[in-house]
Every structure is written in C-alpha cells, then in structure tokens.
C-alpha cells in the first residue's frame, strides 16, 4: 500500500492503467450494465410473449381442428342419413307404384272379364236368335206352315240346352 502513495509510482504507466481500468469498470457498471440488463430483459420478455402467443395459437388450432373433425363427422352422419332416407323413400315409392300398377291391372282384368262376359252373353243371345230363326225356317219347311214365335223359342231353348 505504500507503493500506492508513492509519488513516483503515481506517474508510472501501470498506475494510470489501473486507474483507467477501474474508471472504465465504474462507468461500465454505472451506465452500460443497466442498458445491457434492460436490453436482455426486454429480449427475454419478448421471447416469453412469443412463446405464450405460440402456445395460445397452438391451443386455438387444436380447438379448431377438433371443431372441424366434429363438423366433418356430423356432415358424414347427415349424408348417411340423407342417403338412407332417400333410399327408403325410393323403396316406398316403388312399393306404392307397384301396388297402384297391380290395382290398375286388376281393374283392367275385371273390365276385360266383364267385357268378355258381355260379349259371351251377346253371342249366346245372337246364337239363340239365330237358332230360333233357323228352327222356324226348318219347321216351316217341314211342317209347311208357320210356327208361332212362342213355340219356336221353346224349341230353340231345348236346342241350346242340348248344345251345352
């Protein structure tokens, strides 16, 4: 310590180097260190905020993905339901059309059967009339006189019964 108080020592380069170094350290400690600390704290805060924002965005993205998947499943279920309902409606419509067609065919068959029956009855009536006329003509020729319509009809009925 005596050396520090020595006047000759105070003039040497080493002394001024130490004084300059201590002064520089004091200035750095007083002015530069707070600025560096502030800059590093700001950078750390910025990184922390970026990480928090990234975590928030990740959470939102996961929620959106879950929402999308739920909507997709719902849409697929609705599509399946719509297809099933359309298939059922088509089957019901086909069954209804089949019943209507069967009813129409049955009605047409009944109408045809009635027409056939009427034609048969008309043909039998015409045949009966023709047989009656032929019987009258044959009887006139055989008997030589005209037979009345009542007895001719009686003979025609007997002839038709024999044909059946």
Z-matrix of the N, CA and C atoms (Angstrom, degrees):
N
C 1 1.412
C 2 1.527 1 110.67
N 3 1.223 2 114.75 1 -26.77
C 4 1.442 3 118.14 2 176.66
C 5 1.505 4 110.18 3 -63.06
N 6 1.225 5 114.22 4 -29.15
C 7 1.433 6 118.41 5 -179.01
C 8 1.515 7 111.24 6 -66.73
N 9 1.253 8 117.20 7 -33.79
C 10 1.449 9 120.58 8 -179.76
C 11 1.522 10 111.45 9 -67.94
N 12 1.285 11 115.18 10 -31.73
C 13 1.455 12 118.22 11 -178.34
C 14 1.523 13 111.36 12 -86.45
N 15 1.232 14 118.47 13 -9.38
C 16 1.453 15 123.05 14 179.74
C 17 1.521 16 108.32 15 -70.26
N 18 1.334 17 117.55 16 131.83
C 19 1.453 18 123.30 17 -175.87
C 20 1.502 19 111.97 18 -70.32
N 21 1.283 20 117.07 19 -31.41
C 22 1.448 21 119.09 20 179.79
C 23 1.526 22 110.40 21 -70.56
N 24 1.261 23 113.11 22 -37.33
C 25 1.465 24 117.24 23 -179.79
C 26 1.517 25 110.22 24 -66.08
N 27 1.320 26 115.52 25 -34.14
C 28 1.445 27 119.14 26 -177.88
C 29 1.517 28 110.79 27 -65.08
N 30 1.285 29 118.66 28 -20.17
C 31 1.454 30 120.54 29 -178.32
C 32 1.521 31 112.47 30 -94.71
N 33 1.223 32 118.87 31 -4.39
C 34 1.455 33 119.16 32 -176.39
C 35 1.523 34 110.60 33 -81.42
N 36 1.290 35 115.26 34 164.62
C 37 1.458 36 122.73 35 -178.07
C 38 1.518 37 111.50 36 -66.96
N 39 1.250 38 117.79 37 -36.72
C 40 1.452 39 121.12 38 -177.78
C 41 1.504 40 110.48 39 -64.17
N 42 1.321 41 116.76 40 -40.30
C 43 1.461 42 118.98 41 179.17
C 44 1.513 43 111.06 42 -62.00
N 45 1.314 44 114.95 43 -47.28
C 46 1.470 45 117.95 44 -178.04
C 47 1.542 46 110.61 45 -69.46
N 48 1.267 47 116.41 46 -28.00
C 49 1.468 48 119.47 47 175.02
C 50 1.517 49 109.67 48 -65.66
N 51 1.312 50 117.24 49 -45.06
C 52 1.465 51 120.94 50 179.89
C 53 1.517 52 109.59 51 -65.75
N 54 1.354 53 117.78 52 -43.19
C 55 1.468 54 120.87 53 -179.66
C 56 1.530 55 109.35 54 -63.28
N 57 1.314 56 117.25 55 -43.75
C 58 1.470 57 121.24 56 179.40
C 59 1.526 58 110.47 57 -62.94
N 60 1.326 59 114.21 58 -43.11
C 61 1.464 60 118.10 59 -179.79
C 62 1.516 61 111.52 60 -63.50
N 63 1.327 62 118.51 61 -44.32
C 64 1.461 63 122.77 62 179.19
C 65 1.527 64 109.69 63 -64.80
N 66 1.345 65 117.25 64 -41.76
C 67 1.460 66 120.57 65 178.89
C 68 1.524 67 110.15 66 -63.73
N 69 1.325 68 115.66 67 -43.02
C 70 1.464 69 119.84 68 178.62
C 71 1.526 70 110.71 69 -62.39
N 72 1.323 71 115.93 70 -42.24
C 73 1.471 72 119.65 71 178.24
C 74 1.527 73 110.52 72 -62.79
N 75 1.335 74 116.99 73 -41.50
C 76 1.465 75 120.41 74 -179.71
C 77 1.528 76 110.34 75 -64.62
N 78 1.319 77 117.01 76 -43.63
C 79 1.476 78 120.56 77 178.36
C 80 1.523 79 110.15 78 -63.66
N 81 1.330 80 115.40 79 -44.93
C 82 1.464 81 119.14 80 178.90
C 83 1.523 82 110.23 81 -60.99
N 84 1.312 83 115.50 82 -44.02
C 85 1.463 84 119.88 83 -178.96
C 86 1.515 85 110.77 84 -64.02
N 87 1.291 86 117.89 85 -38.91
C 88 1.459 87 122.64 86 -175.31
C 89 1.530 88 111.47 87 -78.51
N 90 1.329 89 119.81 88 -41.40
C 91 1.464 90 121.61 89 -171.10
C 92 1.535 91 113.66 90 -111.04
N 93 1.294 92 118.61 91 -46.22
C 94 1.467 93 121.76 92 -172.55
C 95 1.522 94 111.51 93 -77.73
N 96 1.315 95 117.69 94 -42.06
C 97 1.460 96 119.98 95 -177.91
C 98 1.528 97 111.80 96 -60.58
N 99 1.361 98 119.40 97 -44.44
C 100 1.465 99 116.82 98 177.39
C 101 1.534 100 112.70 99 -62.82
N 102 1.330 101 116.42 100 -37.25
C 103 1.466 102 118.42 101 178.73
C 104 1.524 103 110.38 102 -65.98
N 105 1.317 104 118.28 103 -43.36
C 106 1.466 105 121.52 104 178.31
C 107 1.527 106 110.49 105 -63.54
N 108 1.327 107 115.17 106 -43.45
C 109 1.462 108 119.05 107 179.02
C 110 1.526 109 110.47 108 -61.60
N 111 1.332 110 114.76 109 -43.66
C 112 1.470 111 119.12 110 179.42
C 113 1.524 112 111.00 111 -63.27
N 114 1.314 113 117.25 112 -43.34
C 115 1.464 114 121.35 113 179.63
C 116 1.533 115 110.57 114 -64.35
N 117 1.325 116 116.84 115 -44.90
C 118 1.465 117 120.09 116 179.26
C 119 1.528 118 111.55 117 -66.02
N 120 1.345 119 116.97 118 -38.41
C 121 1.470 120 119.78 119 176.73
C 122 1.531 121 110.86 120 -64.59
N 123 1.334 122 115.39 121 -41.93
C 124 1.473 123 119.20 122 178.56
C 125 1.529 124 110.32 123 -62.52
N 126 1.327 125 115.52 124 -42.82
C 127 1.471 126 119.10 125 179.18
C 128 1.523 127 110.68 126 -64.86
N 129 1.326 128 117.23 127 -41.41
C 130 1.467 129 121.01 128 178.28
C 131 1.526 130 110.36 129 -63.53
N 132 1.341 131 116.03 130 -42.13
C 133 1.475 132 119.19 131 177.26
C 134 1.526 133 110.79 132 -63.02
N 135 1.321 134 117.52 133 -42.10
C 136 1.468 135 121.53 134 179.31
C 137 1.528 136 110.40 135 -61.93
N 138 1.321 137 116.18 136 -43.58
C 139 1.478 138 119.90 137 178.88
C 140 1.522 139 110.15 138 -64.60
N 141 1.339 140 117.25 139 -42.11
C 142 1.460 141 121.65 140 178.93
C 143 1.537 142 110.43 141 -61.75
N 144 1.360 143 116.38 142 -43.79
C 145 1.472 144 120.49 143 178.37
C 146 1.523 145 111.11 144 -64.13
N 147 1.332 146 116.45 145 -40.87
C 148 1.470 147 119.84 146 177.84
C 149 1.523 148 111.30 147 -63.33
N 150 1.320 149 116.69 148 -40.37
C 151 1.469 150 119.84 149 177.93
C 152 1.526 151 111.20 150 -66.34
N 153 1.337 152 116.49 151 -41.19
C 154 1.470 153 119.95 152 177.41
C 155 1.526 154 110.98 153 -63.13
N 156 1.347 155 115.52 154 -43.79
C 157 1.465 156 119.35 155 179.42
C 158 1.525 157 110.47 156 -64.51
N 159 1.331 158 116.94 157 -39.25
C 160 1.470 159 120.65 158 178.32
C 161 1.526 160 110.32 159 -64.29
N 162 1.335 161 117.00 160 -40.42
C 163 1.472 162 120.12 161 178.21
C 164 1.528 163 110.13 162 -65.02
N 165 1.337 164 116.59 163 -40.90
C 166 1.465 165 120.58 164 178.37
C 167 1.529 166 110.72 165 -63.56
N 168 1.327 167 115.99 166 -45.38
C 169 1.466 168 120.30 167 178.67
C 170 1.528 169 111.23 168 -63.10
N 171 1.317 170 116.48 169 -38.57
C 172 1.468 171 119.78 170 178.10
C 173 1.522 172 110.24 171 -63.60
N 174 1.344 173 116.40 172 -43.56
C 175 1.469 174 120.41 173 178.92
C 176 1.530 175 110.54 174 -62.65
N 177 1.340 176 115.74 175 -43.88
C 178 1.467 177 119.29 176 178.67
C 179 1.522 178 110.82 177 -63.09
N 180 1.324 179 117.11 178 -41.44
C 181 1.464 180 120.80 179 179.01
C 182 1.525 181 111.14 180 -62.85
N 183 1.336 182 116.72 181 -41.74
C 184 1.465 183 119.89 182 177.86
C 185 1.522 184 110.77 183 -63.98
N 186 1.338 185 117.01 184 -40.48
C 187 1.467 186 120.39 185 178.18
C 188 1.525 187 110.45 186 -64.80
N 189 1.336 188 115.96 187 -42.19
C 190 1.468 189 119.04 188 178.42
C 191 1.526 190 110.85 189 -63.79
N 192 1.327 191 116.78 190 -38.79
C 193 1.459 192 120.48 191 178.06
C 194 1.526 193 110.75 192 -63.67
N 195 1.329 194 116.60 193 -43.84
C 196 1.463 195 119.90 194 177.88
C 197 1.527 196 110.67 195 -62.74
N 198 1.340 197 116.39 196 -42.48
C 199 1.466 198 120.37 197 178.21
C 200 1.525 199 110.39 198 -61.81
N 201 1.325 200 116.54 199 -44.46
C 202 1.455 201 121.02 200 178.60
C 203 1.523 202 111.16 201 -60.98
N 204 1.336 203 116.71 202 -44.89
C 205 1.469 204 120.03 203 179.92
C 206 1.518 205 111.09 204 -63.11
N 207 1.352 206 116.64 205 -40.15
C 208 1.466 207 119.54 206 177.44
C 209 1.525 208 110.48 207 -63.42
N 210 1.346 209 116.67 208 -44.24
C 211 1.453 210 120.17 209 179.11
C 212 1.524 211 110.86 210 -63.39
N 213 1.328 212 116.54 211 -38.75
C 214 1.458 213 120.44 212 178.49
C 215 1.528 214 110.76 213 -63.74
N 216 1.344 215 116.36 214 -44.72
C 217 1.464 216 119.83 215 178.28
C 218 1.523 217 110.53 216 -62.96
N 219 1.336 218 116.37 217 -41.76
C 220 1.464 219 120.39 218 178.84
C 221 1.523 220 110.46 219 -62.78
N 222 1.316 221 116.27 220 -44.54
C 223 1.467 222 120.40 221 179.40
C 224 1.524 223 110.92 222 -62.82
N 225 1.344 224 116.98 223 -41.32
C 226 1.465 225 119.73 224 178.69
C 227 1.525 226 110.68 225 -64.92
N 228 1.335 227 116.47 226 -40.80
C 229 1.467 228 120.01 227 178.26
C 230 1.526 229 110.23 228 -64.23
N 231 1.335 230 116.71 229 -42.83
C 232 1.468 231 120.05 230 178.61
C 233 1.520 232 110.49 231 -63.53
N 234 1.323 233 117.00 232 -41.38
C 235 1.464 234 120.18 233 178.86
C 236 1.530 235 110.52 234 -62.81
N 237 1.315 236 116.32 235 -42.02
C 238 1.470 237 120.30 236 177.84
C 239 1.530 238 110.10 237 -62.85
N 240 1.328 239 116.51 238 -42.99
C 241 1.462 240 120.64 239 178.50
C 242 1.525 241 111.14 240 -63.28
N 243 1.324 242 116.50 241 -42.16
C 244 1.470 243 120.38 242 -179.70
C 245 1.518 244 110.01 243 -63.85
N 246 1.332 245 116.98 244 -43.25
C 247 1.472 246 120.11 245 179.25
C 248 1.531 247 110.20 246 -63.98
N 249 1.329 248 116.24 247 -43.71
C 250 1.470 249 119.55 248 179.60
C 251 1.524 250 110.61 249 -63.31
N 252 1.317 251 116.25 250 -42.36
C 253 1.466 252 120.22 251 179.83
C 254 1.529 253 110.29 252 -65.57
N 255 1.319 254 117.03 253 -42.07
C 256 1.465 255 120.26 254 178.56
C 257 1.521 256 110.53 255 -63.52
N 258 1.342 257 116.40 256 -41.18
C 259 1.461 258 119.97 257 178.57
C 260 1.535 259 110.40 258 -62.65
N 261 1.345 260 115.67 259 -43.53
C 262 1.465 261 120.06 260 179.87
C 263 1.524 262 110.43 261 -63.77
N 264 1.343 263 116.44 262 -43.26
C 265 1.464 264 119.71 263 179.02
C 266 1.522 265 110.82 264 -63.31
N 267 1.335 266 116.62 265 -39.19
C 268 1.467 267 119.99 266 178.37
C 269 1.533 268 110.56 267 -64.57
N 270 1.325 269 116.11 268 -42.73
C 271 1.468 270 119.60 269 178.24
C 272 1.525 271 110.92 270 -64.45
N 273 1.342 272 115.99 271 -42.54
C 274 1.469 273 119.50 272 178.22
C 275 1.525 274 110.72 273 -62.54
N 276 1.331 275 116.30 274 -42.87
C 277 1.462 276 120.32 275 179.68
C 278 1.528 277 110.21 276 -64.20
N 279 1.340 278 116.88 277 -41.52
C 280 1.465 279 120.44 278 178.51
C 281 1.529 280 110.32 279 -63.16
N 282 1.333 281 116.47 280 -42.50
C 283 1.468 282 119.61 281 178.82
C 284 1.532 283 110.37 282 -64.13
N 285 1.321 284 116.28 283 -41.65
C 286 1.467 285 120.77 284 179.41
C 287 1.524 286 110.39 285 -63.09
N 288 1.339 287 115.90 286 -45.64
C 289 1.472 288 119.99 287 179.63
C 290 1.533 289 110.26 288 -63.49
N 291 1.332 290 116.48 289 -38.30
C 292 1.466 291 119.92 290 178.64
C 293 1.524 292 110.49 291 -63.20
N 294 1.339 293 116.35 292 -44.70
C 295 1.468 294 119.57 293 178.42
C 296 1.520 295 111.01 294 -63.07
N 297 1.345 296 116.47 295 -41.89
C 298 1.468 297 119.60 296 178.72
C 299 1.519 298 110.68 297 -63.06
N 300 1.333 299 116.46 298 -41.38
C 301 1.459 300 120.58 299 179.52
C 302 1.526 301 110.65 300 -65.58
N 303 1.345 302 116.24 301 -42.86
C 304 1.464 303 119.35 302 177.66
C 305 1.519 304 110.90 303 -61.69
N 306 1.350 305 116.14 304 -42.03
C 307 1.468 306 120.04 305 178.70
C 308 1.521 307 110.28 306 -63.48
N 309 1.328 308 116.87 307 -42.16
C 310 1.472 309 120.83 308 179.74
C 311 1.527 310 110.63 309 -64.79
N 312 1.342 311 115.85 310 -42.48
C 313 1.467 312 119.03 311 178.39
C 314 1.524 313 111.44 312 -65.32
N 315 1.333 314 116.46 313 -39.55
C 316 1.466 315 119.93 314 177.24
C 317 1.524 316 110.33 315 -63.06
N 318 1.332 317 115.99 316 -43.18
C 319 1.468 318 120.04 317 179.20
C 320 1.525 319 110.32 318 -62.91
N 321 1.348 320 115.88 319 -43.64
C 322 1.470 321 118.95 320 179.84
C 323 1.522 322 110.77 321 -66.33
N 324 1.339 323 116.92 322 -36.71
C 325 1.465 324 119.89 323 177.85
C 326 1.528 325 109.90 324 -64.85
N 327 1.356 326 115.98 325 -41.15
C 328 1.472 327 119.42 326 177.32
C 329 1.519 328 111.23 327 -62.82
N 330 1.335 329 115.81 328 -43.42
C 331 1.475 330 119.79 329 178.68
C 332 1.523 331 109.84 330 -62.81
N 333 1.350 332 116.32 331 -42.17
C 334 1.468 333 119.80 332 179.34
C 335 1.525 334 110.44 333 -64.72
N 336 1.358 335 115.92 334 -41.49
C 337 1.473 336 118.85 335 179.04
C 338 1.524 337 110.42 336 -62.81
N 339 1.325 338 117.57 337 -41.51
C 340 1.469 339 120.99 338 178.08
C 341 1.520 340 110.91 339 -64.50
N 342 1.353 341 115.48 340 -40.85
C 343 1.470 342 118.90 341 178.16
C 344 1.522 343 110.85 342 -63.25
N 345 1.337 344 114.98 343 -41.80
C 346 1.468 345 118.95 344 178.36
C 347 1.522 346 110.35 345 -63.23
N 348 1.333 347 115.19 346 -43.96
C 349 1.474 348 119.53 347 179.49
C 350 1.525 349 110.83 348 -61.71
N 351 1.339 350 116.01 349 -43.21
C 352 1.466 351 119.53 350 178.75
C 353 1.518 352 110.73 351 -64.74
N 354 1.341 353 116.80 352 -42.15
C 355 1.467 354 119.77 353 178.69
C 356 1.525 355 110.12 354 -63.82
N 357 1.339 356 115.98 355 -38.90
C 358 1.469 357 120.07 356 178.80
C 359 1.527 358 110.04 357 -63.97
N 360 1.348 359 115.15 358 -45.49
C 361 1.466 360 118.79 359 179.49
C 362 1.525 361 111.18 360 -63.11
N 363 1.348 362 115.08 361 -40.48
C 364 1.468 363 119.01 362 179.13
C 365 1.524 364 110.29 363 -65.18
N 366 1.356 365 115.23 364 -42.39
C 367 1.465 366 119.13 365 178.93
C 368 1.522 367 110.12 366 -63.47
N 369 1.342 368 117.63 367 -40.71
C 370 1.470 369 120.53 368 178.24
C 371 1.535 370 110.81 369 -64.44
N 372 1.322 371 115.39 370 -40.16
C 373 1.471 372 119.54 371 179.02
C 374 1.519 373 110.23 372 -64.59
N 375 1.343 374 116.19 373 -43.70
C 376 1.459 375 120.02 374 178.52
C 377 1.524 376 110.65 375 -65.01
N 378 1.363 377 115.05 376 -40.74
C 379 1.461 378 119.35 377 178.04
C 380 1.523 379 110.66 378 -62.48
N 381 1.335 380 115.70 379 -42.57
C 382 1.468 381 120.22 380 178.97
C 383 1.527 382 110.24 381 -62.02
N 384 1.330 383 115.14 382 -43.28
C 385 1.475 384 119.62 383 179.70
C 386 1.526 385 109.86 384 -63.94
N 387 1.346 386 116.16 385 -41.84
C 388 1.461 387 120.13 386 -179.38
C 389 1.528 388 110.69 387 -66.69
N 390 1.352 389 116.12 388 -42.55
C 391 1.471 390 119.77 389 178.65
C 392 1.531 391 109.69 390 -62.36
N 393 1.333 392 115.38 391 -41.25
C 394 1.469 393 118.88 392 178.83
C 395 1.518 394 110.27 393 -60.90
N 396 1.329 395 115.37 394 -46.78
C 397 1.474 396 119.20 395 179.64
C 398 1.518 397 110.75 396 -62.19
N 399 1.329 398 117.60 397 -42.19
C 400 1.464 399 120.27 398 -179.73
C 401 1.534 400 111.21 399 -67.70
N 402 1.335 401 114.51 400 -37.19
C 403 1.460 402 118.08 401 178.64
C 404 1.526 403 110.29 402 -64.33
N 405 1.339 404 114.14 403 -42.46
C 406 1.472 405 118.13 404 179.12
C 407 1.523 406 109.57 405 -61.55
N 408 1.335 407 116.03 406 -46.07
C 409 1.467 408 119.25 407 -179.38
C 410 1.531 409 110.91 408 -63.67
N 411 1.349 410 115.83 409 -43.28
C 412 1.454 411 118.56 410 -179.18
C 413 1.526 412 110.64 411 -66.11
N 414 1.319 413 115.64 412 -40.91
C 415 1.452 414 119.83 413 -179.78
C 416 1.521 415 110.32 414 -66.63
N 417 1.320 416 116.86 415 -39.31
C 418 1.468 417 120.22 416 178.87
C 419 1.512 418 110.11 417 -60.67
N 420 1.301 419 114.40 418 -41.12
C 421 1.449 420 117.48 419 -178.65
C 422 1.518 421 110.70 420 -70.43
N 423 1.320 422 115.33 421 -40.60
C 424 1.452 423 118.67 422 -178.11
C 425 1.519 424 109.76 423 -73.67
N 426 1.265 425 116.56 424 -50.25
C 427 1.455 426 120.78 425 -174.40
C 428 1.527 427 109.28 426 -81.21
N 429 1.251 428 115.13 427 -31.25
C 430 1.445 429 118.46 428 179.06
C 431 1.503 430 111.97 429 88.81
N 432 1.212 431 118.99 430 -5.42
C 433 1.460 432 120.07 431 176.90
C 434 1.525 433 108.99 432 -128.56
N 435 1.257 434 115.51 433 166.13
C 436 1.455 435 120.69 434 -176.40
C 437 1.514 436 110.41 435 -82.46
N 438 1.276 437 114.94 436 135.31
C 439 1.450 438 121.16 437 179.66
C 440 1.521 439 107.70 438 -94.26
N 441 1.301 440 116.96 439 147.48
C 442 1.472 441 117.69 440 179.08
C 443 1.533 442 109.33 441 -75.54
N 444 1.317 443 117.10 442 161.68
C 445 1.470 444 123.49 443 -173.31
C 446 1.512 445 111.90 444 -66.94
N 447 1.333 446 116.83 445 -30.34
C 448 1.447 447 120.49 446 -177.74
C 449 1.523 448 110.72 447 -67.96
N 450 1.269 449 117.31 448 -47.97
C 451 1.453 450 119.36 449 -179.72
C 452 1.521 451 110.64 450 -70.10
N 453 1.325 452 118.95 451 -31.48
C 454 1.461 453 121.84 452 176.77
C 455 1.519 454 110.28 453 -66.05
N 456 1.305 455 116.06 454 -39.69
C 457 1.467 456 120.04 455 178.73
C 458 1.517 457 109.80 456 -65.72
N 459 1.347 458 116.35 457 -36.87
C 460 1.455 459 120.60 458 178.72
C 461 1.528 460 110.24 459 -63.80
N 462 1.322 461 116.23 460 -44.29
C 463 1.456 462 120.22 461 178.09
C 464 1.544 463 110.83 462 -64.83
N 465 1.332 464 117.87 463 -37.10
C 466 1.468 465 121.92 464 -179.86
C 467 1.526 466 109.78 465 -66.53
N 468 1.341 467 117.09 466 -41.59
C 469 1.466 468 119.95 467 178.17
C 470 1.525 469 110.81 468 -60.95
N 471 1.318 470 116.50 469 -42.12
C 472 1.455 471 119.37 470 178.86
C 473 1.531 472 110.89 471 -64.59
N 474 1.304 473 116.57 472 -38.11
C 475 1.469 474 120.52 473 -179.94
C 476 1.521 475 110.46 474 -67.16
N 477 1.309 476 117.94 475 -39.97
C 478 1.469 477 121.60 476 179.14
C 479 1.513 478 110.46 477 -67.03
N 480 1.355 479 116.71 478 -40.16
C 481 1.460 480 119.49 479 177.83
C 482 1.527 481 110.93 480 -62.10
N 483 1.283 482 116.68 481 -36.03
C 484 1.438 483 120.15 482 179.77
C 485 1.536 484 111.07 483 -71.08
N 486 1.341 485 116.96 484 -30.26
C 487 1.468 486 121.31 485 178.56
C 488 1.534 487 111.19 486 -70.70
N 489 1.335 488 116.22 487 -36.40
C 490 1.471 489 120.59 488 -178.75
C 491 1.486 490 108.24 489 -73.69
